[in-house]
Amino acid sequence: MEPGSAVNETQPGQRSMMEFAATFGSALALGQAAQFVWLAAGSRAFSTGDFGRVLAAQALYGLLQVVMDTGSTYYGARLVAAGTLDDEALGSITALRLVLACGAGCVLLIAGALGGARSFAAMAPFALATLLFALFRYWQSFGHGDSRPLSAYVVLRGAAPAGVALFFAGAGIRFPLPLPGAIECGAIVLIATALRLHPLEALRLASRARALPWRAVLDVALPFAASQTILTLGTVLLALTGSAVAAAVFGVATRLLTGVNQVAGVVTGSLFPWLARPGDLKGADVLRAVRAILIAAGAASCVAFAAPSLILRSLLGHDAPNATATVVIAVSLAAATSYVLLITTIMIARHHESEVSWVFVVGTAIAIAGAVAVVVLEPAAVSTWMAASLGCAQVALTSLLAWRARRILVSAARAISEGAVGALVLAGAGSLAAAVPVARAPLAAGTGAAVFALLALLALDVRRGRRTRTA
């Protein structure tokens, strides 16, 4: 088989959903642990202002990476799962990724220049990383249910900067601003080379592409790009408008939020290759997935309600003004963001992405309006108000998506409703915990009890499913 062949050695069905989940879940756990080390060591290896600039650079790169990557990944993975990906389609997808990567690189350079010389130094290397990531063909394996390339990337992109930050913090040396982006570039090249993903062969096929699947890819990309915009907008705006300390606080809070989201990433990633194949959608599978993400988000919120100051001192190095309330609100939104990711992935796998595009347009508009208002009005607790703005957008997005998805995915209506109610209740608890500190302990206890109840329901449901399959 020639290196450029679009036919992967791992055919659909060879890897089980549980194997995918175990590999990808372990990688996400390691990657998230590395993220905590990075936050703790990075906050000590950089000045507070420079750390905010680096977090803003990573946040903007993450947003642009989603815009460039997610649509083409899920579109290509659907073709792989259906067995219809050939070299022509592979070249077209790669060419489109490269075009989007060039645009993303320009945005990073412009944003860095607008933020000043130090922001430019932090963002410029990530512009090169977008081009390298465009040639990273992990999505082919993903479509076959093989998570190894993506898992390796998740681990290395977190572990490499964390290890370097530990060295600089231990040695008492300031971390060079361009280095995190350079490390990202090295991680992509190393994995592509070690796993023989043939990026140069993909580039050759891209040079022969005639027509690019713009409409199909952008339809898939819109929900993910909108969700990532909502999550990263606050950090970027705060950093670019001179509120570097607030950007660092909000950046840490949203990192905690996206860390919890990794559980939803495992669930949706494991389900997608199988959801994308022909067949009926099983409501019981969706219900189990919903309960799994509510359990993870509830457990994280319980910890945030009980000990937010401890989290901040561990990750930021100090308990900055208003930071506690910011963390409490952000972490309590994890159920909503995870729910949106899960339902969106199911809609895309079933080819319904165009029917919910307007939901994400509305959610993004609310997020932009709220974030701009916070920056313009400059309230005293700026990071907390930015978290509240994020909460408004997530609540609206969750509510509208649930209303629309119930009408389309009729067999999963119960799961969709249960997930939305759980996410909205947890977001409300977070707002109360932020506004009334004395309520945090009771809310932590109540959330913990709800988590145990959901665990029991999930265990019973899984056992019942096994008995049914055995019978």
C-alpha positions in Angstrom: 0.0 0.0 0.0 1.5 3.4 -1.0 1.9 6.0 1.8 -0.6 8.3 0.3 -3.5 5.9 0.1 -6.5 7.1 1.9 -7.4 3.6 3.0 -6.2 3.2 6.5 -4.7 0.0 7.8 -7.2 0.0 10.6 -10.6 -0.8 9.1 -13.9 0.1 10.8 -15.0 -2.3 13.4 -11.5 -3.5 14.3 -11.3 -1.3 17.3 -14.0 -1.3 20.0 -15.7 1.7 21.5 -14.3 0.8 24.9 -10.8 0.5 23.5 -11.1 4.0 22.0 -12.5 5.4 25.2 -9.8 3.8 27.4 -6.9 5.1 25.2 -8.4 8.5 24.6 -9.6 8.9 28.2 -6.2 8.0 29.6 -4.6 10.5 27.3 -7.0 13.2 28.3 -6.4 12.5 32.0 -2.7 12.7 31.5 -3.0 15.8 29.3 -5.3 17.5 31.9 -2.9 16.6 34.7 -0.1 18.2 32.6 -2.3 21.3 32.1 -2.5 21.7 35.9 1.2 21.4 36.1 1.6 23.9 33.3 -0.7 26.4 35.0 1.0 26.0 38.4 4.6 26.1 37.0 3.8 28.7 34.3 2.3 31.2 36.7 5.6 31.1 38.6 7.9 31.0 35.6 6.3 34.1 34.0 5.4 37.4 35.4 1.6 37.7 35.9 1.2 39.9 32.9 3.3 37.7 30.6 1.4 34.6 31.8 -1.9 36.3 30.8 -0.4 37.0 27.4 0.7 33.4 26.9 -2.7 32.1 28.0 -4.4 34.5 25.6 -2.1 33.2 22.8 -3.0 29.6 23.6 -6.7 30.5 23.9 -6.7 32.3 20.5 -4.7 29.4 18.9 -7.2 26.9 20.4 -10.1 28.9 18.9 -8.5 29.1 15.5 -7.5 25.5 15.6 -11.1 24.5 16.2 -12.2 26.7 13.3 -9.5 25.2 11.0 -9.7 21.6 12.2 -13.0 20.5 13.6 -15.2 20.8 10.5 -12.8 19.0 8.3 -12.1 16.4 10.9 -15.7 15.4 11.5 -16.5 15.7 7.8 -13.5 13.5 6.9 -14.2 11.1 9.7 -17.7 10.6 8.5 -16.4 9.7 5.0 -13.9 7.2 6.7 -16.6 5.7 8.8 -18.8 5.2 5.7 -15.9 3.8 3.8 -16.0 6.5 1.0 -12.7 8.4 1.6 -10.4 8.2 -1.4 -7.2 10.1 -2.3 -9.1 12.8 -4.2 -11.2 13.5 -1.1 -8.2 13.3 1.1 -6.4 15.9 -1.0 -9.4 18.2 -1.0 -9.8 18.1 2.7 -6.1 18.7 3.3 -6.1 21.6 0.9 -9.0 23.2 2.6 -7.3 22.8 6.0 -4.2 24.5 4.7 -6.2 27.5 3.3 -7.9 27.8 6.7 -4.6 27.5 8.5 -3.1 30.4 6.5 -6.0 32.6 7.5 -5.7 31.5 11.1 -1.9 32.2 11.1 -2.6 35.8 9.8 -5.2 36.3 12.6 -2.7 35.3 15.2 0.0 37.6 13.8 -2.4 40.6 13.6 -3.8 40.0 17.1 -0.2 39.7 18.5 0.8 43.0 16.8 -2.3 44.8 18.2 -1.4 43.6 21.7 2.2 45.0 21.5 5.6 43.5 21.1 5.3 41.0 24.0 1.9 39.7 22.8 3.4 39.3 19.3 6.3 37.3 20.7 3.8 35.0 22.5 1.5 34.5 19.5 3.8 34.4 16.4 5.1 30.8 16.9 1.5 29.5 17.0 0.9 30.9 13.5 3.4 28.3 12.3 1.7 25.6 14.4 -1.6 26.1 12.6 0.1 25.2 9.2 1.7 22.1 10.8 -1.5 21.0 12.3 -3.3 21.3 9.0 -1.1 18.4 7.7 -1.7 16.3 10.9 -3.8 13.4 9.6 -5.1 12.1 12.9 -8.7 12.4 11.7 -8.3 9.4 9.4 -7.6 7.1 12.3 -10.3 8.8 14.3 -12.9 7.9 11.7 -11.8 4.2 12.1 -12.3 4.4 15.8 -8.5 4.5 16.4 -7.6 7.3 18.9 -3.8 6.7 19.1 -2.6 9.7 17.0 -5.0 12.1 18.7 -4.2 10.7 22.1 -0.5 11.1 21.6 -1.0 14.7 20.6 -3.2 15.4 23.6 -0.5 14.1 26.0 2.5 15.7 24.4 1.0 19.1 23.9 0.3 19.3 27.6 3.3 17.4 29.0 6.0 19.2 27.0 5.3 22.8 28.0 4.6 21.6 31.6 8.0 20.0 31.9 9.8 23.0 30.4 7.9 25.3 32.7 8.8 23.2 35.7 12.5 23.5 34.7 12.3 27.3 34.4 10.3 27.8 37.6 12.7 25.5 39.5 15.8 27.3 38.1 14.3 30.7 38.8 14.6 31.7 35.1 11.9 33.6 33.2 10.2 31.6 30.5 10.8 33.0 27.0 7.5 34.2 25.6 7.9 32.5 22.1 8.8 29.1 23.7 5.2 27.7 24.3 4.3 28.1 20.6 7.6 26.6 19.6 7.0 23.6 21.8 3.5 23.2 20.2 5.2 23.0 16.7 7.7 20.4 17.9 5.0 18.2 19.4 3.0 18.1 16.1 6.1 17.3 14.0 7.3 14.6 16.5 4.0 12.8 16.5 3.4 13.0 12.8 6.9 11.6 12.2 6.8 8.9 14.9 3.4 7.5 13.9 4.1 7.8 10.1 1.2 10.0 9.3 2.9 11.1 6.0 2.2 14.9 6.2 4.3 15.5 3.0 2.3 13.0 1.1 -0.9 14.8 2.3 0.6 18.0 1.0 1.3 16.4 -2.4 -2.3 15.2 -2.6 -3.5 18.7 -1.6 -1.6 20.3 -4.4 -3.6 18.3 -6.9 -7.0 19.1 -5.3 -9.5 20.6 -7.8 -12.6 21.4 -5.7 -12.7 22.1 -2.0 -15.7 20.9 0.1 -16.3 24.4 1.6 -20.0 24.2 2.3 -20.0 20.8 3.9 -17.0 21.5 6.1 -18.2 24.9 7.2 -21.6 23.5 8.2 -19.9 21.0 10.4 -17.4 23.6 11.8 -19.8 26.3 12.7 -21.1 24.8 16.0 -17.7 23.9 17.3 -16.2 27.3 16.2 -19.0 29.1 17.9 -18.6 27.1 21.1 -14.9 27.7 21.2 -15.4 31.4 20.5 -17.8 31.7 23.5 -15.2 30.0 25.7 -12.1 32.0 24.6 -13.5 35.4 23.8 -13.2 36.8 27.4 -9.5 35.8 27.9 -8.5 37.3 24.5 -10.4 40.5 25.0 -9.1 41.1 28.5 -5.5 40.5 27.4 -5.7 42.7 24.3 -7.4 45.6 26.3 -4.6 45.7 28.9 -6.3 43.7 31.7 -3.6 41.1 31.8 -4.2 40.0 35.4 -7.9 39.6 34.9 -7.1 37.6 31.7 -4.9 35.3 33.7 -7.6 34.7 36.3 -10.3 34.2 33.7 -8.0 32.1 31.6 -7.3 29.7 34.6 -11.0 29.5 35.3 -11.9 28.6 31.7 -9.0 26.1 31.6 -10.7 24.4 34.6 -14.0 24.4 32.7 -12.5 23.0 29.6 -10.6 20.4 31.6 -13.9 19.0 32.9 -15.1 19.2 29.3 -12.5 16.5 28.5 -14.8 13.9 29.9 -17.4 14.9 27.3 -14.6 14.7 24.8 -14.0 11.1 25.7 -17.7 10.2 25.5 -18.4 12.0 22.2 -15.1 10.9 20.6 -15.8 7.3 21.5 -19.4 7.4 20.2 -18.8 9.3 17.0 -17.3 6.6 14.7 -20.3 4.4 15.5 -22.9 7.1 15.5 -21.7 8.1 12.0 -22.5 4.7 10.6 -25.9 3.8 9.2 -28.5 2.6 11.8 -31.0 3.9 14.4 -30.0 6.2 17.2 -30.4 4.4 20.6 -31.9 6.7 23.3 -30.4 4.5 26.0 -26.9 5.2 24.8 -27.5 8.9 24.7 -28.9 8.8 28.3 -25.8 7.0 29.6 -23.6 9.6 27.9 -25.6 12.5 29.4 -25.4 11.0 32.9 -21.7 10.5 32.5 -21.0 14.1 31.7 -23.3 15.3 34.4 -21.5 13.2 37.0 -18.1 14.6 35.9 -19.3 18.2 35.9 -21.1 17.8 39.2 -18.1 16.4 40.9 -15.9 19.2 39.6 -18.5 21.8 40.7 -18.6 20.2 44.2 -14.9 20.7 44.6 -15.1 24.3 43.2 -17.9 25.2 45.7 -16.1 23.6 48.6 -12.5 24.9 48.0 -12.1 27.5 45.3 -9.3 29.4 47.1 -7.2 26.2 47.3 -7.6 25.7 43.6 -6.5 29.2 42.8 -3.5 29.2 45.1 -2.4 25.9 43.5 -2.8 27.0 39.9 -2.4 30.7 39.9 0.1 31.1 42.8 -2.2 33.5 44.7 -5.9 34.2 45.3 -6.4 37.3 43.2 -9.3 39.8 43.9 -12.7 38.4 42.7 -10.9 35.3 41.4 -12.8 32.9 43.7 -16.2 33.9 42.3 -14.9 33.7 38.8 -13.7 30.1 39.3 -17.0 29.0 41.0 -19.1 30.4 38.1 -16.9 29.0 35.4 -16.6 25.5 36.8 -20.4 25.3 37.4 -20.9 25.9 33.6 -19.0 22.6 32.8 -22.2 20.7 32.6 -23.7 23.1 30.1 -20.6 23.2 27.9 -20.2 19.4 28.0 -23.9 18.9 27.2 -23.6 21.2 24.2 -20.6 19.3 22.9 -22.4 16.0 23.3 -25.6 16.9 21.6 -23.8 18.8 18.9 -21.6 15.8 18.1 -24.7 13.5 17.9 -26.4 16.0 15.5 -23.3 16.1 13.3 -22.9 12.4 13.2 -26.5 12.0 12.1 -26.1 14.8 9.4 -28.3 17.3 11.2 -25.7 20.1 11.7 -27.4 22.6 9.4 -30.6 22.4 11.4 -29.0 23.9 14.6 -26.6 26.4 13.0 -28.9 29.3 14.0 -28.7 28.2 17.7 -24.9 28.8 17.7 -25.2 32.1 15.9 -27.5 33.3 18.7 -25.3 32.0 21.4 -22.2 33.6 20.0 -24.0 36.9 19.6 -24.9 36.9 23.2 -21.3 36.0 24.3 -19.8 38.8 22.1 -22.3 41.4 23.4 -21.7 40.4 27.0 -17.9 40.3 26.7 -17.7 43.7 24.9 -20.0 45.2 27.5 -17.7 44.0 30.3 -14.6 45.5 28.6 -16.3 48.8 27.8 -18.0 49.3 31.2 -14.9 48.0 33.2 -16.7 46.9 36.4 -14.6 46.4 39.5 -14.9 42.6 39.5 -14.1 42.4 35.8 -13.1 38.7 35.6 -16.3 37.7 37.6 -18.5 39.7 35.3 -16.8 38.1 32.3 -17.6 34.7 33.8 -21.2 35.8 34.2 -21.3 36.9 30.6 -20.0 33.4 29.6 -22.8 31.9 31.8 -25.5 33.8 30.0 -24.3 32.6 26.6 -24.0 29.0 27.8 -27.5 29.0 29.4 -29.0 30.3 26.2 -27.1 27.9 24.0 -28.1 24.9 26.2 -31.8 25.9 26.3 -32.1 26.5 22.6 -30.1 23.4 21.6 -32.2 21.2 23.8 -35.5 22.6 22.4 -34.3 22.0 18.8 -32.7 18.6 19.3 -35.7 17.1 21.1 -37.7 17.7 17.9 -35.1 16.1 15.6 -33.7 13.2 17.8 -37.1 11.9 19.0 -35.7 8.6 20.2 -33.3 10.5 22.6 -35.8 13.1 23.8 -35.7 11.9 27.4 -31.9 12.0 27.5 -31.8 15.5 25.9 -34.3 16.9 28.5 -32.6 15.3 31.5 -29.2 16.7 30.4 -30.5 20.2 29.8 -32.2 20.4 33.2 -29.1 19.1 35.0 -26.9 21.6 33.2 -29.1 24.5 33.9 -29.6 23.6 37.6 -25.9 23.3 38.1 -25.3 26.7 36.4 -27.8 28.3 38.7 -26.1 26.7 41.7 -22.8 28.2 40.6 -24.3 31.7 40.3 -25.7 31.4 43.8 -22.4 30.1 45.2 -20.6 33.1 43.6 -23.0 35.7 44.9 -23.5 34.2 48.4 -20.3 32.7 49.7 -22.0 31.2 52.8 -24.2 29.1 50.5 -21.2 27.3 49.0 -20.9 24.5 51.7 -24.6 23.5 51.4 -24.4 23.7 47.6 -21.3 21.5 47.6 -23.1 18.9 49.8 -26.2 18.9 47.7 -24.2 18.6 44.5 -22.3 15.7 45.9 -25.5 13.9 46.8 -26.8 14.4 43.3 -23.6 13.0 41.8 -23.9 9.9 43.9 -27.5 9.4 42.9 -26.6 9.8 39.2 -23.7 7.3 39.7 -26.2 4.8 41.1 -28.6 5.3 38.2 -25.8 5.0 35.6 -24.5 1.8 37.2 -28.0 0.2 37.3 -28.5 1.2 33.7 -25.2 -0.3 32.5 -25.9 -3.5 34.4 -29.4 -3.7 32.8 -27.9 -3.1 29.4 -25.4 -6.0 29.9 -28.2 -8.4 31.0 -30.2 -7.5 27.9 -27.3 -8.1 25.6 -26.5 -11.4 27.3 -30.1 -12.5 27.0 
